[in-house]
Amino acid sequence: MIQNSLNWGKWQRELTKISSQTLEWVVAENTGHWIWDSPKGRDQLQQVLLRLVSEKSNY
């Protein structure tokens, strides 16, 4: 259903504006619904978390 929806990308971009405190938004291509279940998704998630943790330590 998501792959067939022309508005899916638009909806995802609108979600990034929900909070003014959003630091990063990553689209995990070619991963399932549960991003941490695939090796590629797990790697992307780990990279985002490492960046966020290292940025927080700079404050």
C-alpha positions in Angstrom: 0.0 0.0 0.0 2.8 2.5 0.9 4.6 1.8 -2.4 1.4 2.5 -4.3 0.6 5.8 -2.5 1.7 8.9 -4.3 1.1 10.9 -1.2 3.2 8.8 1.2 6.4 10.9 0.8 4.4 14.1 1.3 2.9 12.7 4.5 6.3 11.6 5.8 7.7 15.1 5.2 4.7 16.7 7.0 5.5 14.4 10.0 8.9 16.0 10.3 7.1 19.3 11.3 5.2 17.8 14.2 7.8 19.0 16.7 10.2 21.9 16.6 12.6 19.7 18.6 13.1 17.1 15.8 16.9 16.9 15.3 17.0 14.4 12.4 14.7 12.5 10.1 15.9 9.5 8.1 14.0 7.6 5.5 15.1 4.0 5.8 15.0 2.7 2.3 14.5 -1.1 1.7 13.8 -2.0 5.3 10.6 -3.5 6.7 8.1 -1.9 9.0 10.3 -2.8 12.0 13.5 -1.1 11.0 15.7 -2.9 13.6 14.8 -6.3 12.2 16.9 -5.8 9.0 20.7 -5.5 9.1 20.6 -2.3 6.9 17.9 -0.8 9.0 19.7 -1.6 12.2 22.8 0.0 10.9 20.9 3.2 9.9 19.3 3.4 13.3 22.6 2.9 15.0 24.2 5.7 13.0 21.4 8.1 13.9 21.6 7.2 17.6 25.3 7.6 17.7 25.1 11.0 16.0 22.4 12.1 18.5 24.3 10.9 21.5 27.5 12.6 20.4 25.7 15.9 19.7 24.1 15.8 23.2 27.5 15.4 24.8 28.6 18.7 23.2 26.1 20.7 25.3 
